[in-house]
Amino acid sequence: QVPVIFITAYPDRLLTGERPEPAFLITKPYQPDTVKAIVSQALFFERRARLKDQPQAGA
């Protein structure tokens, strides 16, 4: 699984279609710190989902 992050100047166009879930949306103009924060969130949630799907040791 790969987190999906959309960066767009036209968020209304993106939100009318189907998109992979969960997806993150950054609108232009954006700040580099915003992109860093969203990437960190996306990676965190992906890792969390992956760990949740793994069988527990001793279970």
N, CA, C and O atoms as a Tripos MOL2 file, in Angstrom:
@<TRIPOS>MOLECULE
protein
  236   235    59     0     0
PROTEIN
NO_CHARGES

@<TRIPOS>ATOM
      1 N           0.8330   -1.1820    0.0000 N.3       1 GLN1
      2 CA          0.0000    0.0000    0.0000 C.3       1 GLN1
      3 C           0.8770    1.2440    0.0000 C.2       1 GLN1
      4 O           1.9080    1.3010    0.6700 O.2       1 GLN1
      5 N           0.4460    2.2290   -0.7600 N.am      2 VAL2
      6 CA          1.1510    3.5030   -0.8350 C.3       2 VAL2
      7 C           0.1600    4.6080   -0.5020 C.2       2 VAL2
      8 O          -0.9130    4.6760   -1.1020 O.2       2 VAL2
      9 N           0.5050    5.4790    0.4490 N.am      3 PRO3
     10 CA         -0.3950    6.5920    0.7470 C.3       3 PRO3
     11 C          -0.5400    7.5050   -0.4690 C.2       3 PRO3
     12 O           0.4140    7.7220   -1.2160 O.2       3 PRO3
     13 N          -1.7350    8.0300   -0.6540 N.am      4 VAL4
     14 CA         -2.0090    8.9200   -1.7820 C.3       4 VAL4
     15 C          -2.1260   10.3400   -1.2580 C.2       4 VAL4
     16 O          -2.9030   10.6150   -0.3440 O.2       4 VAL4
     17 N          -1.3390   11.2470   -1.8500 N.am      5 ILE5
     18 CA         -1.3840   12.6600   -1.4790 C.3       5 ILE5
     19 C          -1.6070   13.4570   -2.7570 C.2       5 ILE5
     20 O          -0.8010   13.3970   -3.6860 O.2       5 ILE5
     21 N          -2.6970   14.1970   -2.7960 N.am      6 PHE6
     22 CA         -2.9960   15.0470   -3.9410 C.3       6 PHE6
     23 C          -2.5720   16.4700   -3.6200 C.2       6 PHE6
     24 O          -2.8740   16.9900   -2.5450 O.2       6 PHE6
     25 N          -1.8620   17.1040   -4.5670 N.am      7 ILE7
     26 CA         -1.5430   18.5270   -4.4810 C.3       7 ILE7
     27 C          -2.1670   19.1710   -5.7060 C.2       7 ILE7
     28 O          -1.8200   18.8300   -6.8370 O.2       7 ILE7
     29 N          -3.0890   20.1010   -5.4820 N.am      8 THR8
     30 CA         -3.8320   20.6680   -6.6030 C.3       8 THR8
     31 C          -4.2350   22.1140   -6.3380 C.2       8 THR8
     32 O          -4.4010   22.5330   -5.1930 O.2       8 THR8
     33 N          -4.3850   22.8480   -7.4060 N.am      9 ALA9
     34 CA         -4.9300   24.2050   -7.3210 C.3       9 ALA9
     35 C          -6.4410   24.1830   -7.5230 C.2       9 ALA9
     36 O          -7.1080   25.2070   -7.3730 O.2       9 ALA9
     37 N          -6.9830   23.0010   -7.8670 N.am     10 TYR10
     38 CA         -8.4100   22.8680   -8.1600 C.3      10 TYR10
     39 C          -9.0300   21.7600   -7.3080 C.2      10 TYR10
     40 O          -9.4280   20.7280   -7.8490 O.2      10 TYR10
     41 N          -9.1200   21.9480   -5.9970 N.am     11 PRO11
     42 CA         -9.6380   20.8730   -5.1450 C.3      11 PRO11
     43 C         -11.0870   20.5090   -5.4410 C.2      11 PRO11
     44 O         -11.4830   19.3580   -5.2600 O.2      11 PRO11
     45 N         -11.8790   21.4710   -5.8900 N.am     12 ASP12
     46 CA        -13.2830   21.1730   -6.1740 C.3      12 ASP12
     47 C         -13.4120   20.1650   -7.3120 C.2      12 ASP12
     48 O         -14.3370   19.3520   -7.3000 O.2      12 ASP12
     49 N         -12.5210   20.1950   -8.2850 N.am     13 ARG13
     50 CA        -12.5480   19.2040   -9.3730 C.3      13 ARG13
     51 C         -12.2020   17.8150   -8.8520 C.2      13 ARG13
     52 O         -12.8030   16.8200   -9.2560 O.2      13 ARG13
     53 N         -11.2450   17.7630   -7.9670 N.am     14 LEU14
     54 CA        -10.8200   16.4810   -7.4190 C.3      14 LEU14
     55 C         -11.9060   15.8760   -6.5420 C.2      14 LEU14
     56 O         -12.1400   14.6680   -6.5900 O.2      14 LEU14
     57 N         -12.5570   16.6880   -5.7580 N.am     15 LEU15
     58 CA        -13.5430   16.1850   -4.8070 C.3      15 LEU15
     59 C         -14.8260   15.7070   -5.4710 C.2      15 LEU15
     60 O         -15.6290   15.0340   -4.8250 O.2      15 LEU15
     61 N         -15.0400   16.0330   -6.7320 N.am     16 THR16
     62 CA        -16.2500   15.5740   -7.4120 C.3      16 THR16
     63 C         -16.1000   14.1590   -7.9630 C.2      16 THR16
     64 O         -17.0980   13.4890   -8.2270 O.2      16 THR16
     65 N         -14.8710   13.7030   -8.1360 N.am     17 GLY17
     66 CA        -14.6510   12.3570   -8.6640 C.3      17 GLY17
     67 C         -14.3490   11.3740   -7.5600 C.2      17 GLY17
     68 O         -14.2900   11.7290   -6.3830 O.2      17 GLY17
     69 N         -14.1590   10.1290   -7.9620 N.am     18 GLU18
     70 CA        -13.7850    9.1120   -6.9910 C.3      18 GLU18
     71 C         -12.2860    9.1730   -6.7900 C.2      18 GLU18
     72 O         -11.5260    9.4270   -7.7250 O.2      18 GLU18
     73 N         -11.8740    8.9370   -5.5620 N.am     19 ARG19
     74 CA        -10.4510    8.9410   -5.2640 C.3      19 ARG19
     75 C         -10.1470    7.8240   -4.2810 C.2      19 ARG19
     76 O         -11.0270    7.3960   -3.5340 O.2      19 ARG19
     77 N          -8.9290    7.3560   -4.2770 N.am     20 PRO20
     78 CA         -8.5640    6.2990   -3.3280 C.3      20 PRO20
     79 C          -8.7030    6.7950   -1.8900 C.2      20 PRO20
     80 O          -8.4520    7.9660   -1.6040 O.2      20 PRO20
     81 N          -9.0950    5.9170   -1.0100 N.am     21 GLU21
     82 CA         -9.2050    6.2730    0.4040 C.3      21 GLU21
     83 C          -8.2350    5.4300    1.2030 C.2      21 GLU21
     84 O          -8.0520    4.2670    0.8430 O.2      21 GLU21
     85 N          -7.6140    5.9030    2.2320 N.am     22 PRO22
     86 CA         -7.6370    7.3120    2.5980 C.3      22 PRO22
     87 C          -6.7020    8.1060    1.7070 C.2      22 PRO22
     88 O          -5.6570    7.6040    1.2920 O.2      22 PRO22
     89 N          -7.0620    9.3070    1.4200 N.am     23 ALA23
     90 CA         -6.2350   10.1860    0.6040 C.3      23 ALA23
     91 C          -6.0780   11.5110    1.3310 C.2      23 ALA23
     92 O          -6.9480   11.9170    2.1020 O.2      23 ALA23
     93 N          -4.9850   12.1660    1.0850 N.am     24 PHE24
     94 CA         -4.6960   13.4520    1.6890 C.3      24 PHE24
     95 C          -4.7190   14.5030    0.5930 C.2      24 PHE24
     96 O          -4.3280   14.2360   -0.5430 O.2      24 PHE24
     97 N          -5.1750   15.6870    0.9360 N.am     25 LEU25
     98 CA         -5.3350   16.7530   -0.0440 C.3      25 LEU25
     99 C          -4.6070   18.0030    0.4290 C.2      25 LEU25
    100 O          -4.8090   18.4660    1.5520 O.2      25 LEU25
    101 N          -3.7600   18.5420   -0.4370 N.am     26 ILE26
    102 CA         -3.0620   19.8040   -0.1870 C.3      26 ILE26
    103 C          -3.4450   20.7370   -1.3180 C.2      26 ILE26
    104 O          -3.3420   20.3780   -2.4910 O.2      26 ILE26
    105 N          -3.8870   21.9370   -0.9670 N.am     27 THR27
    106 CA         -4.2640   22.8950   -2.0020 C.3      27 THR27
    107 C          -3.1480   23.9040   -2.2190 C.2      27 THR27
    108 O          -2.4330   24.2840   -1.2920 O.2      27 THR27
    109 N          -3.0190   24.3250   -3.4670 N.am     28 LYS28
    110 CA         -2.0450   25.3530   -3.8270 C.3      28 LYS28
    111 C          -2.6670   26.7150   -3.5990 C.2      28 LYS28
    112 O          -3.8790   26.8530   -3.7680 O.2      28 LYS28
    113 N          -1.9190   27.7050   -3.2330 N.am     29 PRO29
    114 CA         -0.4960   27.6510   -2.8760 C.3      29 PRO29
    115 C          -0.3240   26.9710   -1.5230 C.2      29 PRO29
    116 O          -1.1990   27.0510   -0.6600 O.2      29 PRO29
    117 N           0.7920   26.3120   -1.3500 N.am     30 TYR30
    118 CA          1.0410   25.5930   -0.1060 C.3      30 TYR30
    119 C           2.4070   25.9770    0.4380 C.2      30 TYR30
    120 O           3.2540   26.5160   -0.2750 O.2      30 TYR30
    121 N           2.5960   25.6900    1.6970 N.am     31 GLN31
    122 CA          3.8740   25.9320    2.3580 C.3      31 GLN31
    123 C           4.6240   24.6010    2.4630 C.2      31 GLN31
    124 O           4.0010   23.5600    2.6730 O.2      31 GLN31
    125 N           5.9420   24.6210    2.3230 N.am     32 PRO32
    126 CA          6.7100   23.3780    2.4430 C.3      32 PRO32
    127 C           6.4530   22.6460    3.7650 C.2      32 PRO32
    128 O           6.4320   21.4150    3.7940 O.2      32 PRO32
    129 N           6.2590   23.3860    4.8460 N.am     33 ASP33
    130 CA          5.9820   22.7360    6.1330 C.3      33 ASP33
    131 C           4.6600   21.9730    6.1070 C.2      33 ASP33
    132 O           4.5190   20.9460    6.7710 O.2      33 ASP33
    133 N           3.7020   22.4710    5.3480 N.am     34 THR34
    134 CA          2.4190   21.7740    5.2140 C.3      34 THR34
    135 C           2.6210   20.4350    4.5160 C.2      34 THR34
    136 O           2.0630   19.4220    4.9360 O.2      34 THR34
    137 N           3.4130   20.4300    3.4600 N.am     35 VAL35
    138 CA          3.6810   19.1870    2.7290 C.3      35 VAL35
    139 C           4.3940   18.1920    3.6450 C.2      35 VAL35
    140 O           4.0430   17.0120    3.6710 O.2      35 VAL35
    141 N           5.3840   18.6590    4.3920 N.am     36 LYS36
    142 CA          6.1030   17.7720    5.3150 C.3      36 LYS36
    143 C           5.1550   17.1610    6.3410 C.2      36 LYS36
    144 O           5.2360   15.9700    6.6400 O.2      36 LYS36
    145 N           4.2660   17.9760    6.8740 N.am     37 ALA37
    146 CA          3.3220   17.4890    7.8850 C.3      37 ALA37
    147 C           2.3680   16.4510    7.3020 C.2      37 ALA37
    148 O           2.0980   15.4290    7.9330 O.2      37 ALA37
    149 N           1.8620   16.7110    6.1090 N.am     38 ILE38
    150 CA          0.9230   15.7710    5.4800 C.3      38 ILE38
    151 C           1.6210   14.4600    5.1260 C.2      38 ILE38
    152 O           1.0460   13.3870    5.3070 O.2      38 ILE38
    153 N           2.8460   14.5350    4.6260 N.am     39 VAL39
    154 CA          3.6010   13.3140    4.3140 C.3      39 VAL39
    155 C           3.8310   12.5110    5.5960 C.2      39 VAL39
    156 O           3.6880   11.2880    5.5980 O.2      39 VAL39
    157 N           4.1850   13.1910    6.6770 N.am     40 SER40
    158 CA          4.3760   12.5010    7.9600 C.3      40 SER40
    159 C           3.0950   11.8160    8.4160 C.2      40 SER40
    160 O           3.1280   10.6740    8.8730 O.2      40 SER40
    161 N           1.9720   12.5080    8.2920 N.am     41 GLN41
    162 CA          0.6870   11.9160    8.6700 C.3      41 GLN41
    163 C           0.3690   10.6960    7.8110 C.2      41 GLN41
    164 O          -0.0450    9.6550    8.3220 O.2      41 GLN41
    165 N           0.5630   10.8320    6.5170 N.am     42 ALA42
    166 CA          0.2570    9.7290    5.6020 C.3      42 ALA42
    167 C           1.1050    8.5010    5.9300 C.2      42 ALA42
    168 O           0.5930    7.3820    5.9500 O.2      42 ALA42
    169 N           2.3890    8.7030    6.1850 N.am     43 LEU43
    170 CA          3.2630    7.5800    6.5210 C.3      43 LEU43
    171 C           2.8920    6.9680    7.8700 C.2      43 LEU43
    172 O           2.9280    5.7480    8.0300 O.2      43 LEU43
    173 N           2.5360    7.8120    8.8380 N.am     44 PHE44
    174 CA          2.1220    7.3230   10.1490 C.3      44 PHE44
    175 C           0.9010    6.4170   10.0270 C.2      44 PHE44
    176 O           0.8920    5.3050   10.5560 O.2      44 PHE44
    177 N          -0.1330    6.8970    9.3270 N.am     45 PHE45
    178 CA         -1.3560    6.1140    9.2040 C.3      45 PHE45
    179 C          -1.1340    4.8340    8.3990 C.2      45 PHE45
    180 O          -1.7590    3.8110    8.6800 O.2      45 PHE45
    181 N          -0.2520    4.8820    7.4050 N.am     46 GLU46
    182 CA          0.0520    3.6810    6.6250 C.3      46 GLU46
    183 C           0.7500    2.6450    7.5040 C.2      46 GLU46
    184 O           0.3960    1.4670    7.4720 O.2      46 GLU46
    185 N           1.7450    3.0800    8.2950 N.am     47 ARG47
    186 CA          2.4360    2.1670    9.2050 C.3      47 ARG47
    187 C           1.4680    1.5690   10.2240 C.2      47 ARG47
    188 O           1.5080    0.3730   10.5150 O.2      47 ARG47
    189 N           0.6100    2.4140   10.7510 N.am     48 ARG48
    190 CA         -0.3670    1.9620   11.7490 C.3      48 ARG48
    191 C          -1.3040    0.9030   11.1550 C.2      48 ARG48
    192 O          -1.5920   -0.1060   11.7980 O.2      48 ARG48
    193 N          -1.7690    1.1340    9.9470 N.am     49 ALA49
    194 CA         -2.6530    0.1740    9.2830 C.3      49 ALA49
    195 C          -1.9220   -1.1360    9.0080 C.2      49 ALA49
    196 O          -2.4910   -2.2160    9.1650 O.2      49 ALA49
    197 N          -0.6620   -1.0340    8.5980 N.am     50 ARG50
    198 CA          0.1150   -2.2370    8.3070 C.3      50 ARG50
    199 C           0.3250   -3.0640    9.5730 C.2      50 ARG50
    200 O           0.2000   -4.2880    9.5430 O.2      50 ARG50
    201 N           0.6440   -2.3980   10.6870 N.am     51 LEU51
    202 CA          0.8390   -3.1130   11.9480 C.3      51 LEU51
    203 C          -0.4570   -3.7440   12.4440 C.2      51 LEU51
    204 O          -0.4470   -4.8330   13.0170 O.2      51 LEU51
    205 N          -1.5580   -3.0620   12.2220 N.am     52 LYS52
    206 CA         -2.8630   -3.5790   12.6410 C.3      52 LYS52
    207 C          -3.2110   -4.8600   11.8810 C.2      52 LYS52
    208 O          -3.8440   -5.7600   12.4320 O.2      52 LYS52
    209 N          -2.7960   -4.9370   10.6200 N.am     53 ASP53
    210 CA         -3.1020   -6.0970    9.7830 C.3      53 ASP53
    211 C          -2.2070   -7.2980   10.0710 C.2      53 ASP53
    212 O          -2.5290   -8.4170    9.6710 O.2      53 ASP53
    213 N          -1.0760   -7.0780   10.7680 N.am     54 GLN54
    214 CA         -0.1670   -8.1810   11.0670 C.3      54 GLN54
    215 C          -0.7070   -9.0000   12.2350 C.2      54 GLN54
    216 O          -1.2870   -8.4450   13.1680 O.2      54 GLN54
    217 N          -0.5180  -10.3160   12.1850 N.am     55 PRO55
    218 CA         -0.9460  -11.1490   13.3180 C.3      55 PRO55
    219 C          -0.1300  -10.8020   14.5620 C.2      55 PRO55
    220 O           1.0620  -10.5090   14.4750 O.2      55 PRO55
    221 N          -0.7800  -10.8370   15.7040 N.am     56 GLN56
    222 CA         -0.1130  -10.5420   16.9660 C.3      56 GLN56
    223 C           0.7460  -11.7350   17.3830 C.2      56 GLN56
    224 O           0.3530  -12.8840   17.1820 O.2      56 GLN56
    225 N           1.9140  -11.4660   17.9630 N.am     57 ALA57
    226 CA          2.7830  -12.5260   18.4620 C.3      57 ALA57
    227 C           2.1080  -13.2100   19.6460 C.2      57 ALA57
    228 O           1.6020  -12.5430   20.5480 O.2      57 ALA57
    229 N           2.1030  -14.5260   19.6440 N.am     58 GLY58
    230 CA          1.5180  -15.2900   20.7280 C.3      58 GLY58
    231 C           0.0090  -15.4180   20.6480 C.2      58 GLY58
    232 O          -0.6180  -15.9460   21.5670 O.2      58 GLY58
    233 N          -0.5800  -14.9420   19.5630 N.am     59 ALA59
    234 CA         -2.0470  -15.0200   19.4440 C.3      59 ALA59
    235 C          -2.4590  -16.2260   18.6480 C.2      59 ALA59
    236 O          -3.6510  -16.4540   18.4450 O.2      59 ALA59
@<TRIPOS>BOND
     1     1     2 1
     2     2     3 1
     3     3     4 2
     4     3     5 am
     5     5     6 1
     6     6     7 1
     7     7     8 2
     8     7     9 am
     9     9    10 1
    10    10    11 1
    11    11    12 2
    12    11    13 am
    13    13    14 1
    14    14    15 1
    15    15    16 2
    16    15    17 am
    17    17    18 1
    18    18    19 1
    19    19    20 2
    20    19    21 am
    21    21    22 1
    22    22    23 1
    23    23    24 2
    24    23    25 am
    25    25    26 1
    26    26    27 1
    27    27    28 2
    28    27    29 am
    29    29    30 1
    30    30    31 1
    31    31    32 2
    32    31    33 am
    33    33    34 1
    34    34    35 1
    35    35    36 2
    36    35    37 am
    37    37    38 1
    38    38    39 1
    39    39    40 2
    40    39    41 am
    41    41    42 1
    42    42    43 1
    43    43    44 2
    44    43    45 am
    45    45    46 1
    46    46    47 1
    47    47    48 2
    48    47    49 am
    49    49    50 1
    50    50    51 1
    51    51    52 2
    52    51    53 am
    53    53    54 1
    54    54    55 1
    55    55    56 2
    56    55    57 am
    57    57    58 1
    58    58    59 1
    59    59    60 2
    60    59    61 am
    61    61    62 1
    62    62    63 1
    63    63    64 2
    64    63    65 am
    65    65    66 1
    66    66    67 1
    67    67    68 2
    68    67    69 am
    69    69    70 1
    70    70    71 1
    71    71    72 2
    72    71    73 am
    73    73    74 1
    74    74    75 1
    75    75    76 2
    76    75    77 am
    77    77    78 1
    78    78    79 1
    79    79    80 2
    80    79    81 am
    81    81    82 1
    82    82    83 1
    83    83    84 2
    84    83    85 am
    85    85    86 1
    86    86    87 1
    87    87    88 2
    88    87    89 am
    89    89    90 1
    90    90    91 1
    91    91    92 2
    92    91    93 am
    93    93    94 1
    94    94    95 1
    95    95    96 2
    96    95    97 am
    97    97    98 1
    98    98    99 1
    99    99   100 2
   100    99   101 am
   101   101   102 1
   102   102   103 1
   103   103   104 2
   104   103   105 am
   105   105   106 1
   106   106   107 1
   107   107   108 2
   108   107   109 am
   109   109   110 1
   110   110   111 1
   111   111   112 2
   112   111   113 am
   113   113   114 1
   114   114   115 1
   115   115   116 2
   116   115   117 am
   117   117   118 1
   118   118   119 1
   119   119   120 2
   120   119   121 am
   121   121   122 1
   122   122   123 1
   123   123   124 2
   124   123   125 am
   125   125   126 1
   126   126   127 1
   127   127   128 2
   128   127   129 am
   129   129   130 1
   130   130   131 1
   131   131   132 2
   132   131   133 am
   133   133   134 1
   134   134   135 1
   135   135   136 2
   136   135   137 am
   137   137   138 1
   138   138   139 1
   139   139   140 2
   140   139   141 am
   141   141   142 1
   142   142   143 1
   143   143   144 2
   144   143   145 am
   145   145   146 1
   146   146   147 1
   147   147   148 2
   148   147   149 am
   149   149   150 1
   150   150   151 1
   151   151   152 2
   152   151   153 am
   153   153   154 1
   154   154   155 1
   155   155   156 2
   156   155   157 am
   157   157   158 1
   158   158   159 1
   159   159   160 2
   160   159   161 am
   161   161   162 1
   162   162   163 1
   163   163   164 2
   164   163   165 am
   165   165   166 1
   166   166   167 1
   167   167   168 2
   168   167   169 am
   169   169   170 1
   170   170   171 1
   171   171   172 2
   172   171   173 am
   173   173   174 1
   174   174   175 1
   175   175   176 2
   176   175   177 am
   177   177   178 1
   178   178   179 1
   179   179   180 2
   180   179   181 am
   181   181   182 1
   182   182   183 1
   183   183   184 2
   184   183   185 am
   185   185   186 1
   186   186   187 1
   187   187   188 2
   188   187   189 am
   189   189   190 1
   190   190   191 1
   191   191   192 2
   192   191   193 am
   193   193   194 1
   194   194   195 1
   195   195   196 2
   196   195   197 am
   197   197   198 1
   198   198   199 1
   199   199   200 2
   200   199   201 am
   201   201   202 1
   202   202   203 1
   203   203   204 2
   204   203   205 am
   205   205   206 1
   206   206   207 1
   207   207   208 2
   208   207   209 am
   209   209   210 1
   210   210   211 1
   211   211   212 2
   212   211   213 am
   213   213   214 1
   214   214   215 1
   215   215   216 2
   216   215   217 am
   217   217   218 1
   218   218   219 1
   219   219   220 2
   220   219   221 am
   221   221   222 1
   222   222   223 1
   223   223   224 2
   224   223   225 am
   225   225   226 1
   226   226   227 1
   227   227   228 2
   228   227   229 am
   229   229   230 1
   230   230   231 1
   231   231   232 2
   232   231   233 am
   233   233   234 1
   234   234   235 1
   235   235   236 2
@<TRIPOS>SUBSTRUCTURE
     1 GLN1         2 RESIDUE 1 A GLN
     2 VAL2         6 RESIDUE 1 A VAL
     3 PRO3        10 RESIDUE 1 A PRO
     4 VAL4        14 RESIDUE 1 A VAL
     5 ILE5        18 RESIDUE 1 A ILE
     6 PHE6        22 RESIDUE 1 A PHE
     7 ILE7        26 RESIDUE 1 A ILE
     8 THR8        30 RESIDUE 1 A THR
     9 ALA9        34 RESIDUE 1 A ALA
    10 TYR10       38 RESIDUE 1 A TYR
    11 PRO11       42 RESIDUE 1 A PRO
    12 ASP12       46 RESIDUE 1 A ASP
    13 ARG13       50 RESIDUE 1 A ARG
    14 LEU14       54 RESIDUE 1 A LEU
    15 LEU15       58 RESIDUE 1 A LEU
    16 THR16       62 RESIDUE 1 A THR
    17 GLY17       66 RESIDUE 1 A GLY
    18 GLU18       70 RESIDUE 1 A GLU
    19 ARG19       74 RESIDUE 1 A ARG
    20 PRO20       78 RESIDUE 1 A PRO
    21 GLU21       82 RESIDUE 1 A GLU
    22 PRO22       86 RESIDUE 1 A PRO
    23 ALA23       90 RESIDUE 1 A ALA
    24 PHE24       94 RESIDUE 1 A PHE
    25 LEU25       98 RESIDUE 1 A LEU
    26 ILE26      102 RESIDUE 1 A ILE
    27 THR27      106 RESIDUE 1 A THR
    28 LYS28      110 RESIDUE 1 A LYS
    29 PRO29      114 RESIDUE 1 A PRO
    30 TYR30      118 RESIDUE 1 A TYR
    31 GLN31      122 RESIDUE 1 A GLN
    32 PRO32      126 RESIDUE 1 A PRO
    33 ASP33      130 RESIDUE 1 A ASP
    34 THR34      134 RESIDUE 1 A THR
    35 VAL35      138 RESIDUE 1 A VAL
    36 LYS36      142 RESIDUE 1 A LYS
    37 ALA37      146 RESIDUE 1 A ALA
    38 ILE38      150 RESIDUE 1 A ILE
    39 VAL39      154 RESIDUE 1 A VAL
    40 SER40      158 RESIDUE 1 A SER
    41 GLN41      162 RESIDUE 1 A GLN
    42 ALA42      166 RESIDUE 1 A ALA
    43 LEU43      170 RESIDUE 1 A LEU
    44 PHE44      174 RESIDUE 1 A PHE
    45 PHE45      178 RESIDUE 1 A PHE
    46 GLU46      182 RESIDUE 1 A GLU
    47 ARG47      186 RESIDUE 1 A ARG
    48 ARG48      190 RESIDUE 1 A ARG
    49 ALA49      194 RESIDUE 1 A ALA
    50 ARG50      198 RESIDUE 1 A ARG
    51 LEU51      202 RESIDUE 1 A LEU
    52 LYS52      206 RESIDUE 1 A LYS
    53 ASP53      210 RESIDUE 1 A ASP
    54 GLN54      214 RESIDUE 1 A GLN
    55 PRO55      218 RESIDUE 1 A PRO
    56 GLN56      222 RESIDUE 1 A GLN
    57 ALA57      226 RESIDUE 1 A ALA
    58 GLY58      230 RESIDUE 1 A GLY
    59 ALA59      234 RESIDUE 1 A ALA
